[in-house]
């Protein structure tokens, strides 16, 4: 990850100010956030501290009195690495104290929270281990814990100009990686090697957590391909990159490739999909509903004469310092808000188990969804 700039530090302070407003409104004396070393488990930690966690657990505590969060972890190796990238100077390890991090966490919460105040929590019910939960509740008997995941997600779903710029940077990098894939993919090339070259391009420019995936059978399921699978002249190649960028913001992006003209049925489905995405993106305005996005795409396919059997994945979901910074799939009646960023992949599923899982990130604006990558049309014909 990149060393935080003054602009990054200022944006994190903005986030902490919003969190402290939530705390004041709920009479919360401290917020305890829990992180695990895996995608989907450290987005809150990254959002409020810029700390990245590769393994184990880390905890962060926010109080009204302290301007910066306290980050507590076991490994001094992890702590030293975290200090290089953190927006907070308060990062500690408990390994030399010969005690687990939760012991330190309990002590900090005891000193920060009055008996009549609540403790807010983030990720408590999804990341905390059973043993840590026992230590927390036994160490703070009678404490009232209030989950704040929904309230904080409502804040972090609305991206600041700094965050939008960070997500556009990730989009530029991954679009370049997809172009690099087109440069190296040829009939007879190992699919794994072509994917690795695209990932090398992305990682050389600061992307870290992530993966590449394929669909080679015109079905929508993008998965890691087998090590010995080579690309074939008649393949219709759906290649996807899902990566966090240099500032920790996730982007999901996909492109379709072929070594010659697409077969007529595939070309027709792609043309219909492109019209469906345009219709769905036009819905992505403040005040509209998540469910309207899928409805708009379905109408285009139905009007084109296709038989629709459902949806193979959520049509979209919010995305940020986690792959999903909210409930996935979003409730159909949930309202879109300006400056939300959506991982956008309208997922109309057609008879015959056919569909395109083609994705990109879109910002919700008054003019509809604005794509956050320069990829353009998500199809490339590659010279064989």
DRENZA-452895 format. One record per residue (C-alpha): residue number from 0; chain; x, y, z. Coordinates in Angstrom, 2 decimals. Layout:
DRENZA-452895
<i NUM; ch A; xx X; yy Y; zz Z>
...
This chain:
DRENZA-452895
<i 0; ch A; xx 0.00; yy 0.00; zz 0.00>
<i 1; ch A; xx 0.95; yy 3.62; zz -0.49>
<i 2; ch A; xx 2.24; yy 5.83; zz 2.33>
<i 3; ch A; xx -0.67; yy 8.11; zz 3.30>
<i 4; ch A; xx -0.61; yy 11.58; zz 1.80>
<i 5; ch A; xx -1.88; yy 14.68; zz 3.66>
<i 6; ch A; xx -5.07; yy 14.42; zz 1.59>
<i 7; ch A; xx -5.52; yy 10.79; zz 2.62>
<i 8; ch A; xx -4.99; yy 11.62; zz 6.28>
<i 9; ch A; xx -7.52; yy 14.45; zz 6.03>
<i 10; ch A; xx -10.08; yy 12.12; zz 4.49>
<i 11; ch A; xx -9.60; yy 9.57; zz 7.29>
<i 12; ch A; xx -10.19; yy 12.34; zz 9.82>
<i 13; ch A; xx -13.42; yy 13.15; zz 8.00>
<i 14; ch A; xx -14.48; yy 9.51; zz 8.40>
<i 15; ch A; xx -13.62; yy 9.51; zz 12.09>
<i 16; ch A; xx -15.63; yy 12.71; zz 12.59>
<i 17; ch A; xx -18.67; yy 11.01; zz 11.07>
<i 18; ch A; xx -18.16; yy 7.95; zz 13.29>
<i 19; ch A; xx -17.96; yy 10.13; zz 16.40>
<i 20; ch A; xx -21.25; yy 11.78; zz 15.43>
<i 21; ch A; xx -22.83; yy 8.31; zz 15.37>
<i 22; ch A; xx -21.29; yy 7.58; zz 18.76>
<i 23; ch A; xx -22.65; yy 10.78; zz 20.29>
<i 24; ch A; xx -26.13; yy 10.13; zz 18.92>
<i 25; ch A; xx -26.19; yy 6.67; zz 20.52>
<i 26; ch A; xx -24.43; yy 7.47; zz 23.84>
<i 27; ch A; xx -21.52; yy 5.22; zz 22.93>
<i 28; ch A; xx -18.31; yy 5.60; zz 24.90>
<i 29; ch A; xx -16.06; yy 3.67; zz 22.51>
<i 30; ch A; xx -16.22; yy 1.71; zz 19.26>
<i 31; ch A; xx -14.45; yy -1.63; zz 18.95>
<i 32; ch A; xx -13.68; yy -2.78; zz 15.42>
<i 33; ch A; xx -12.49; yy -6.30; zz 14.64>
<i 34; ch A; xx -10.47; yy -7.28; zz 11.56>
<i 35; ch A; xx -9.25; yy -10.55; zz 10.09>
<i 36; ch A; xx -6.49; yy -11.15; zz 7.60>
<i 37; ch A; xx -8.67; yy -11.85; zz 4.56>
<i 38; ch A; xx -10.68; yy -9.93; zz 1.96>
<i 39; ch A; xx -14.02; yy -8.91; zz 3.39>
<i 40; ch A; xx -12.70; yy -8.89; zz 6.97>
<i 41; ch A; xx -10.48; yy -5.81; zz 7.17>
<i 42; ch A; xx -12.36; yy -3.09; zz 5.27>
<i 43; ch A; xx -13.41; yy -1.20; zz 8.42>
<i 44; ch A; xx -9.81; yy -1.32; zz 9.71>
<i 45; ch A; xx -8.51; yy 0.02; zz 6.41>
<i 46; ch A; xx -11.23; yy 2.68; zz 6.22>
<i 47; ch A; xx -10.44; yy 4.19; zz 9.63>
<i 48; ch A; xx -6.68; yy 3.52; zz 9.97>
<i 49; ch A; xx -5.27; yy 2.45; zz 6.56>
<i 50; ch A; xx -3.79; yy -0.60; zz 8.29>
<i 51; ch A; xx -3.64; yy -3.74; zz 6.15>
<i 52; ch A; xx -3.82; yy -7.14; zz 7.84>
<i 53; ch A; xx -2.55; yy -10.27; zz 6.13>
<i 54; ch A; xx -3.19; yy -12.84; zz 8.87>
<i 55; ch A; xx -4.58; yy -13.23; zz 12.36>
<i 56; ch A; xx -6.69; yy -10.62; zz 14.13>
<i 57; ch A; xx -6.39; yy -6.92; zz 14.74>
<i 58; ch A; xx -8.60; yy -4.64; zz 16.80>
<i 59; ch A; xx -9.11; yy -0.90; zz 16.69>
<i 60; ch A; xx -10.71; yy 1.32; zz 19.30>
<i 61; ch A; xx -12.16; yy 4.77; zz 18.65>
<i 62; ch A; xx -13.06; yy 7.05; zz 21.56>
<i 63; ch A; xx -14.37; yy 10.63; zz 21.62>
<i 64; ch A; xx -11.32; yy 11.80; zz 23.58>
<i 65; ch A; xx -8.58; yy 10.55; zz 21.26>
<i 66; ch A; xx -8.14; yy 12.09; zz 17.78>
<i 67; ch A; xx -6.67; yy 8.84; zz 16.42>
<i 68; ch A; xx -7.78; yy 5.21; zz 16.79>
<i 69; ch A; xx -5.72; yy 2.68; zz 18.74>
<i 70; ch A; xx -4.80; yy -0.45; zz 16.76>
<i 71; ch A; xx -3.99; yy -3.58; zz 18.80>
<i 72; ch A; xx -2.51; yy -6.76; zz 17.33>
<i 73; ch A; xx -0.40; yy -9.65; zz 18.56>
<i 74; ch A; xx 2.49; yy -9.69; zz 16.07>
<i 75; ch A; xx 5.22; yy -7.07; zz 16.41>
<i 76; ch A; xx 6.15; yy -7.88; zz 12.81>
<i 77; ch A; xx 2.63; yy -6.99; zz 11.72>
<i 78; ch A; xx 2.64; yy -3.89; zz 13.89>
<i 79; ch A; xx 5.90; yy -2.59; zz 12.45>
<i 80; ch A; xx 4.61; yy -3.09; zz 8.94>
<i 81; ch A; xx 1.32; yy -1.40; zz 9.86>
<i 82; ch A; xx 3.13; yy 1.65; zz 11.22>
<i 83; ch A; xx 4.60; yy 2.33; zz 7.78>
<i 84; ch A; xx 1.18; yy 2.78; zz 6.18>
<i 85; ch A; xx -1.17; yy 3.72; zz 9.04>
<i 86; ch A; xx -2.90; yy 7.07; zz 9.29>
<i 87; ch A; xx -2.82; yy 6.68; zz 13.09>
<i 88; ch A; xx 0.40; yy 6.76; zz 15.17>
<i 89; ch A; xx -1.19; yy 4.47; zz 17.77>
<i 90; ch A; xx -0.34; yy 0.91; zz 16.68>
<i 91; ch A; xx 0.71; yy -1.60; zz 19.35>
<i 92; ch A; xx 1.66; yy -5.26; zz 19.59>
<i 93; ch A; xx 1.09; yy -7.47; zz 22.63>
<i 94; ch A; xx 3.60; yy -10.23; zz 21.84>
<i 95; ch A; xx 6.26; yy -8.82; zz 24.19>
<i 96; ch A; xx 3.62; yy -8.49; zz 26.92>
<i 97; ch A; xx 3.06; yy -12.24; zz 26.56>
<i 98; ch A; xx -0.70; yy -11.86; zz 26.41>
<i 99; ch A; xx -3.37; yy -11.94; zz 23.71>
<i 100; ch A; xx -4.56; yy -8.69; zz 22.14>
<i 101; ch A; xx -8.03; yy -9.07; zz 23.66>
<i 102; ch A; xx -6.58; yy -8.60; zz 27.14>
<i 103; ch A; xx -5.26; yy -5.18; zz 26.11>
<i 104; ch A; xx -8.55; yy -4.39; zz 24.36>
<i 105; ch A; xx -10.54; yy -5.11; zz 27.53>
<i 106; ch A; xx -8.25; yy -2.86; zz 29.57>
<i 107; ch A; xx -8.59; yy -0.01; zz 27.10>
<i 108; ch A; xx -12.37; yy -0.29; zz 26.99>
<i 109; ch A; xx -12.62; yy -0.37; zz 30.79>
<i 110; ch A; xx -10.72; yy 2.91; zz 31.02>
<i 111; ch A; xx -12.62; yy 4.61; zz 28.19>
<i 112; ch A; xx -16.26; yy 3.66; zz 28.80>
<i 113; ch A; xx -18.40; yy 4.63; zz 31.79>
<i 114; ch A; xx -20.67; yy 1.95; zz 33.28>
<i 115; ch A; xx -23.74; yy 3.74; zz 31.89>
<i 116; ch A; xx -22.39; yy 3.92; zz 28.33>
<i 117; ch A; xx -22.58; yy 1.41; zz 25.49>
<i 118; ch A; xx -19.75; yy -0.01; zz 23.40>
<i 119; ch A; xx -20.26; yy 0.19; zz 19.66>
<i 120; ch A; xx -18.95; yy -2.69; zz 17.53>
<i 121; ch A; xx -17.90; yy -3.30; zz 13.92>
<i 122; ch A; xx -17.50; yy -6.83; zz 12.52>
<i 123; ch A; xx -18.01; yy -8.30; zz 16.00>
<i 124; ch A; xx -20.43; yy -11.01; zz 14.87>
<i 125; ch A; xx -18.63; yy -11.94; zz 11.66>
<i 126; ch A; xx -14.91; yy -11.91; zz 12.50>
<i 127; ch A; xx -14.46; yy -12.36; zz 16.27>
<i 128; ch A; xx -13.46; yy -15.88; zz 17.34>
<i 129; ch A; xx -15.40; yy -17.73; zz 20.03>
<i 130; ch A; xx -12.47; yy -17.54; zz 22.47>
<i 131; ch A; xx -12.10; yy -13.79; zz 21.89>
<i 132; ch A; xx -15.82; yy -13.32; zz 22.43>
<i 133; ch A; xx -15.62; yy -15.13; zz 25.76>
<i 134; ch A; xx -12.65; yy -13.01; zz 26.84>
<i 135; ch A; xx -14.47; yy -9.82; zz 25.84>
<i 136; ch A; xx -17.76; yy -10.57; zz 27.58>
<i 137; ch A; xx -16.15; yy -12.02; zz 30.73>
<i 138; ch A; xx -13.71; yy -9.14; zz 30.92>
<i 139; ch A; xx -16.54; yy -6.57; zz 30.66>
<i 140; ch A; xx -19.45; yy -8.11; zz 32.60>
<i 141; ch A; xx -22.65; yy -6.18; zz 32.16>
<i 142; ch A; xx -21.36; yy -4.18; zz 29.20>
<i 143; ch A; xx -23.90; yy -3.40; zz 26.51>
<i 144; ch A; xx -22.60; yy -3.88; zz 22.97>
<i 145; ch A; xx -24.37; yy -2.15; zz 20.07>
<i 146; ch A; xx -23.52; yy -3.21; zz 16.51>
<i 147; ch A; xx -22.90; yy -0.19; zz 14.28>
<i 148; ch A; xx -22.18; yy -1.99; zz 11.01>
<i 149; ch A; xx -25.30; yy -0.70; zz 9.25>
<i 150; ch A; xx -24.85; yy 2.90; zz 10.42>
<i 151; ch A; xx -21.17; yy 3.02; zz 9.47>
<i 152; ch A; xx -21.76; yy 1.30; zz 6.13>
<i 153; ch A; xx -24.31; yy 4.01; zz 5.34>
<i 154; ch A; xx -21.49; yy 6.53; zz 5.78>
<i 155; ch A; xx -18.74; yy 4.71; zz 3.90>
<i 156; ch A; xx -21.02; yy 3.88; zz 0.97>
<i 157; ch A; xx -21.00; yy 7.60; zz 0.08>
<i 158; ch A; xx -17.59; yy 8.24; zz -1.38>
<i 159; ch A; xx -15.69; yy 11.51; zz -1.00>
<i 160; ch A; xx -13.88; yy 13.13; zz -3.95>
<i 161; ch A; xx -10.64; yy 11.66; zz -2.56>
<i 162; ch A; xx -12.15; yy 8.16; zz -2.55>
<i 163; ch A; xx -13.65; yy 8.51; zz -6.04>
<i 164; ch A; xx -10.22; yy 9.50; zz -7.36>
<i 165; ch A; xx -8.65; yy 6.47; zz -5.62>
<i 166; ch A; xx -11.23; yy 4.16; zz -7.19>
<i 167; ch A; xx -10.68; yy 5.69; zz -10.63>
<i 168; ch A; xx -6.97; yy 5.02; zz -10.24>
<i 169; ch A; xx -7.69; yy 1.35; zz -9.57>
<i 170; ch A; xx -9.95; yy 1.33; zz -12.62>
<i 171; ch A; xx -7.17; yy 2.74; zz -14.83>
<i 172; ch A; xx -4.69; yy 0.14; zz -13.59>
<i 173; ch A; xx -7.02; yy -2.81; zz -14.08>
<i 174; ch A; xx -8.14; yy -1.61; zz -17.51>
<i 175; ch A; xx -4.46; yy -1.55; zz -18.45>
<i 176; ch A; xx -4.10; yy -5.09; zz -17.10>
<i 177; ch A; xx -6.95; yy -6.25; zz -19.34>
<i 178; ch A; xx -5.22; yy -4.68; zz -22.34>
<i 179; ch A; xx -2.05; yy -6.48; zz -21.32>
<i 180; ch A; xx -4.01; yy -9.74; zz -21.28>
<i 181; ch A; xx -5.02; yy -9.10; zz -24.90>
<i 182; ch A; xx -1.35; yy -8.59; zz -25.82>
<i 183; ch A; xx -0.21; yy -11.97; zz -24.46>
<i 184; ch A; xx -3.20; yy -14.30; zz -24.90>
<i 185; ch A; xx -2.90; yy -16.53; zz -27.95>
<i 186; ch A; xx -4.19; yy -19.98; zz -28.94>
<i 187; ch A; xx -1.98; yy -22.51; zz -27.17>
<i 188; ch A; xx -1.04; yy -20.14; zz -24.33>
<i 189; ch A; xx -1.74; yy -21.53; zz -20.88>
<i 190; ch A; xx -4.75; yy -19.69; zz -19.50>
<i 191; ch A; xx -2.97; yy -19.47; zz -16.15>
<i 192; ch A; xx 0.08; yy -17.80; zz -17.74>
<i 193; ch A; xx -2.02; yy -15.19; zz -19.55>
<i 194; ch A; xx -3.87; yy -14.40; zz -16.32>
<i 195; ch A; xx -0.58; yy -14.18; zz -14.42>
<i 196; ch A; xx 0.75; yy -11.59; zz -16.88>
<i 197; ch A; xx -2.33; yy -9.42; zz -16.37>
<i 198; ch A; xx -1.95; yy -9.75; zz -12.61>
<i 199; ch A; xx 1.75; yy -8.91; zz -12.86>
<i 200; ch A; xx 0.81; yy -5.67; zz -14.61>
<i 201; ch A; xx -1.67; yy -4.79; zz -11.86>
<i 202; ch A; xx 0.63; yy -5.68; zz -8.99>
<i 203; ch A; xx 3.53; yy -3.76; zz -10.48>
<i 204; ch A; xx 1.32; yy -0.67; zz -10.17>
<i 205; ch A; xx 0.31; yy -1.17; zz -6.56>
<i 206; ch A; xx -2.66; yy -3.54; zz -6.55>
<i 207; ch A; xx -2.41; yy -6.25; zz -3.89>
<i 208; ch A; xx -5.32; yy -8.34; zz -2.54>
<i 209; ch A; xx -7.16; yy -9.89; zz -5.46>
<i 210; ch A; xx -7.60; yy -12.65; zz -8.00>
<i 211; ch A; xx -8.24; yy -13.37; zz -11.66>
<i 212; ch A; xx -11.00; yy -15.62; zz -13.00>
<i 213; ch A; xx -12.26; yy -17.04; zz -16.28>
<i 214; ch A; xx -15.38; yy -18.31; zz -17.95>
<i 215; ch A; xx -14.59; yy -20.23; zz -21.13>
<i 216; ch A; xx -17.93; yy -21.93; zz -21.82>
<i 217; ch A; xx -20.31; yy -18.95; zz -22.29>
<i 218; ch A; xx -21.79; yy -19.51; zz -18.86>
<i 219; ch A; xx -21.55; yy -16.70; zz -16.28>
<i 220; ch A; xx -19.43; yy -18.46; zz -13.66>
<i 221; ch A; xx -15.95; yy -16.91; zz -13.57>
<i 222; ch A; xx -13.59; yy -19.21; zz -11.68>
<i 223; ch A; xx -9.83; yy -19.86; zz -11.56>
<i 224; ch A; xx -8.94; yy -22.04; zz -14.52>
<i 225; ch A; xx -7.06; yy -25.33; zz -14.33>
<i 226; ch A; xx -3.29; yy -25.11; zz -14.52>
<i 227; ch A; xx -3.06; yy -27.21; zz -17.69>
<i 228; ch A; xx -5.91; yy -25.53; zz -19.63>
<i 229; ch A; xx -4.64; yy -23.81; zz -22.78>
<i 230; ch A; xx -6.51; yy -21.12; zz -24.67>
<i 231; ch A; xx -8.10; yy -22.42; zz -27.87>
<i 232; ch A; xx -8.79; yy -20.70; zz -31.19>
<i 233; ch A; xx -12.59; yy -21.08; zz -30.80>
<i 234; ch A; xx -12.75; yy -19.98; zz -27.13>
<i 235; ch A; xx -15.07; yy -17.18; zz -26.07>
<i 236; ch A; xx -12.98; yy -15.86; zz -23.19>
<i 237; ch A; xx -14.55; yy -13.99; zz -20.30>
<i 238; ch A; xx -11.69; yy -12.76; zz -18.10>
<i 239; ch A; xx -12.23; yy -10.95; zz -14.80>
<i 240; ch A; xx -9.94; yy -9.14; zz -12.37>
<i 241; ch A; xx -11.09; yy -8.43; zz -8.81>
<i 242; ch A; xx -8.42; yy -6.40; zz -7.00>
<i 243; ch A; xx -7.83; yy -3.78; zz -4.35>
<i 244; ch A; xx -5.84; yy -0.83; zz -5.66>
<i 245; ch A; xx -2.91; yy 1.10; zz -4.18>
<i 246; ch A; xx -5.14; yy 2.81; zz -1.60>
<i 247; ch A; xx -7.12; yy -0.30; zz -0.71>
<i 248; ch A; xx -10.25; yy 0.31; zz -2.82>
<i 249; ch A; xx -11.71; yy -2.69; zz -4.62>
<i 250; ch A; xx -12.63; yy -2.82; zz -8.29>
<i 251; ch A; xx -14.28; yy -5.65; zz -10.22>
<i 252; ch A; xx -13.71; yy -5.46; zz -13.98>
<i 253; ch A; xx -14.26; yy -7.89; zz -16.84>
<i 254; ch A; xx -13.64; yy -8.09; zz -20.58>
<i 255; ch A; xx -14.75; yy -10.55; zz -23.27>
<i 256; ch A; xx -12.19; yy -11.77; zz -25.83>
<i 257; ch A; xx -12.13; yy -13.97; zz -28.91>
<i 258; ch A; xx -9.48; yy -14.91; zz -31.50>
<i 259; ch A; xx -11.79; yy -14.21; zz -34.40>
<i 260; ch A; xx -15.24; yy -12.76; zz -34.97>
<i 261; ch A; xx -17.72; yy -13.81; zz -32.32>
<i 262; ch A; xx -20.20; yy -16.49; zz -33.39>
<i 263; ch A; xx -23.49; yy -14.87; zz -34.37>
<i 264; ch A; xx -25.47; yy -16.03; zz -31.29>
<i 265; ch A; xx -22.74; yy -14.76; zz -28.95>
<i 266; ch A; xx -22.43; yy -11.46; zz -30.82>
<i 267; ch A; xx -26.19; yy -10.96; zz -30.56>
<i 268; ch A; xx -26.21; yy -11.70; zz -26.84>
<i 269; ch A; xx -23.32; yy -9.28; zz -26.31>
<i 270; ch A; xx -25.07; yy -6.52; zz -28.26>
<i 271; ch A; xx -28.22; yy -7.08; zz -26.20>
<i 272; ch A; xx -26.18; yy -7.09; zz -22.99>
<i 273; ch A; xx -24.60; yy -3.75; zz -23.94>
<i 274; ch A; xx -28.03; yy -2.20; zz -24.48>
<i 275; ch A; xx -29.22; yy -3.73; zz -21.19>
<i 276; ch A; xx -26.26; yy -2.25; zz -19.30>
<i 277; ch A; xx -26.91; yy 1.18; zz -20.81>
<i 278; ch A; xx -30.54; yy 0.96; zz -19.68>
<i 279; ch A; xx -29.54; yy -0.22; zz -16.21>
<i 280; ch A; xx -26.88; yy 2.47; zz -15.83>
<i 281; ch A; xx -29.48; yy 5.12; zz -16.69>
<i 282; ch A; xx -31.38; yy 3.99; zz -13.57>
<i 283; ch A; xx -28.36; yy 4.46; zz -11.25>
<i 284; ch A; xx -29.47; yy 7.88; zz -10.01>
<i 285; ch A; xx -30.07; yy 9.19; zz -6.48>
<i 286; ch A; xx -33.56; yy 8.29; zz -5.28>
<i 287; ch A; xx -34.00; yy 5.24; zz -7.51>
<i 288; ch A; xx -34.05; yy 1.71; zz -6.08>
<i 289; ch A; xx -31.54; yy -1.12; zz -6.38>
<i 290; ch A; xx -34.24; yy -3.42; zz -7.75>
<i 291; ch A; xx -34.87; yy -1.11; zz -10.70>
<i 292; ch A; xx -31.39; yy -1.84; zz -12.08>
<i 293; ch A; xx -32.11; yy -5.51; zz -12.68>
<i 294; ch A; xx -35.63; yy -4.76; zz -13.92>
<i 295; ch A; xx -34.26; yy -2.39; zz -16.56>
<i 296; ch A; xx -31.77; yy -4.98; zz -17.84>
<i 297; ch A; xx -34.39; yy -7.74; zz -17.89>
<i 298; ch A; xx -36.75; yy -5.66; zz -20.01>
<i 299; ch A; xx -34.12; yy -5.23; zz -22.72>
<i 300; ch A; xx -33.48; yy -8.99; zz -22.93>
<i 301; ch A; xx -37.20; yy -9.79; zz -22.85>
<i 302; ch A; xx -37.92; yy -7.28; zz -25.61>
<i 303; ch A; xx -35.16; yy -8.92; zz -27.68>
<i 304; ch A; xx -36.98; yy -12.25; zz -27.43>
<i 305; ch A; xx -34.80; yy -14.05; zz -24.88>
<i 306; ch A; xx -36.23; yy -16.37; zz -22.25>
<i 307; ch A; xx -35.12; yy -15.19; zz -18.81>
<i 308; ch A; xx -34.77; yy -17.79; zz -16.04>
<i 309; ch A; xx -33.53; yy -15.51; zz -13.24>
<i 310; ch A; xx -30.32; yy -13.81; zz -12.10>
<i 311; ch A; xx -27.03; yy -15.65; zz -11.66>
<i 312; ch A; xx -25.54; yy -13.14; zz -9.17>
<i 313; ch A; xx -26.61; yy -9.80; zz -7.63>
<i 314; ch A; xx -27.10; yy -7.17; zz -10.33>
<i 315; ch A; xx -24.85; yy -4.83; zz -8.38>
<i 316; ch A; xx -23.60; yy -4.09; zz -4.87>
<i 317; ch A; xx -21.79; yy -1.25; zz -3.15>
<i 318; ch A; xx -18.00; yy -1.52; zz -3.10>
<i 319; ch A; xx -15.14; yy 0.29; zz -1.37>
<i 320; ch A; xx -12.51; yy -0.76; zz 1.17>
<i 321; ch A; xx -14.34; yy -4.10; zz 1.21>
<i 322; ch A; xx -15.60; yy -5.86; zz -1.89>
<i 323; ch A; xx -19.03; yy -5.07; zz -0.47>
<i 324; ch A; xx -19.44; yy -2.23; zz 2.02>
<i 325; ch A; xx -23.06; yy -3.13; zz 2.69>
<i 326; ch A; xx -25.55; yy -5.98; zz 2.49>
<i 327; ch A; xx -25.14; yy -8.19; zz -0.59>
<i 328; ch A; xx -27.41; yy -8.57; zz -2.40>
<i 329; ch A; xx -28.86; yy -5.16; zz -1.54>
<i 330; ch A; xx -32.59; yy -5.19; zz -0.70>
<i 331; ch A; xx -34.49; yy -4.37; zz -3.91>
<i 332; ch A; xx -36.26; yy -1.41; zz -2.28>
<i 333; ch A; xx -33.06; yy 0.16; zz -0.87>
<i 334; ch A; xx -32.59; yy 3.68; zz -2.20>
<i 335; ch A; xx -29.56; yy 4.68; zz -4.26>
<i 336; ch A; xx -27.69; yy 7.75; zz -3.02>
<i 337; ch A; xx -25.40; yy 10.14; zz -4.84>
<i 338; ch A; xx -21.70; yy 9.16; zz -4.84>
<i 339; ch A; xx -22.37; yy 5.54; zz -3.98>
<i 340; ch A; xx -20.04; yy 3.32; zz -6.00>
<i 341; ch A; xx -21.48; yy 0.09; zz -7.34>
<i 342; ch A; xx -19.79; yy -3.01; zz -8.59>
<i 343; ch A; xx -22.11; yy -3.09; zz -11.58>
<i 344; ch A; xx -22.86; yy -6.38; zz -13.35>
<i 345; ch A; xx -26.50; yy -6.69; zz -14.44>
<i 346; ch A; xx -27.00; yy -10.43; zz -14.28>
<i 347; ch A; xx -29.95; yy -11.42; zz -16.44>
<i 348; ch A; xx -29.74; yy -15.23; zz -16.70>
<i 349; ch A; xx -30.95; yy -16.76; zz -19.95>
<i 350; ch A; xx -32.34; yy -20.12; zz -20.91>
<i 351; ch A; xx -29.53; yy -22.62; zz -21.52>
<i 352; ch A; xx -27.48; yy -21.37; zz -18.53>
<i 353; ch A; xx -26.16; yy -18.50; zz -20.65>
<i 354; ch A; xx -25.18; yy -15.03; zz -19.45>
<i 355; ch A; xx -22.28; yy -12.60; zz -19.32>
<i 356; ch A; xx -20.78; yy -11.78; zz -15.94>
<i 357; ch A; xx -19.24; yy -8.53; zz -17.16>
<i 358; ch A; xx -18.47; yy -6.05; zz -14.39>
<i 359; ch A; xx -17.08; yy -2.58; zz -13.78>
<i 360; ch A; xx -17.40; yy 0.05; zz -11.03>
<i 361; ch A; xx -19.97; yy 2.82; zz -11.49>
<i 362; ch A; xx -20.60; yy 5.98; zz -9.48>
<i 363; ch A; xx -24.24; yy 6.92; zz -8.80>
<i 364; ch A; xx -24.79; yy 10.45; zz -10.17>
<i 365; ch A; xx -27.85; yy 12.60; zz -11.05>
<i 366; ch A; xx -27.15; yy 11.73; zz -14.71>
<i 367; ch A; xx -27.02; yy 7.98; zz -14.10>
<i 368; ch A; xx -24.17; yy 5.57; zz -13.49>
<i 369; ch A; xx -20.70; yy 6.89; zz -14.38>
<i 370; ch A; xx -18.16; yy 4.19; zz -15.13>
<i 371; ch A; xx -14.91; yy 4.48; zz -13.13>
<i 372; ch A; xx -12.54; yy 2.85; zz -15.62>
<i 373; ch A; xx -11.40; yy 3.83; zz -19.13>
<i 374; ch A; xx -11.95; yy 0.32; zz -20.54>
<i 375; ch A; xx -14.78; yy 1.35; zz -22.84>
<i 376; ch A; xx -16.51; yy -1.44; zz -24.74>
<i 377; ch A; xx -15.76; yy -4.63; zz -22.77>
<i 378; ch A; xx -14.92; yy -6.75; zz -25.82>
<i 379; ch A; xx -11.64; yy -7.25; zz -27.65>
<i 380; ch A; xx -10.92; yy -9.37; zz -30.72>
<i 381; ch A; xx -7.38; yy -10.69; zz -30.40>
<i 382; ch A; xx -5.23; yy -11.48; zz -33.42>
<i 383; ch A; xx -4.52; yy -15.20; zz -33.45>
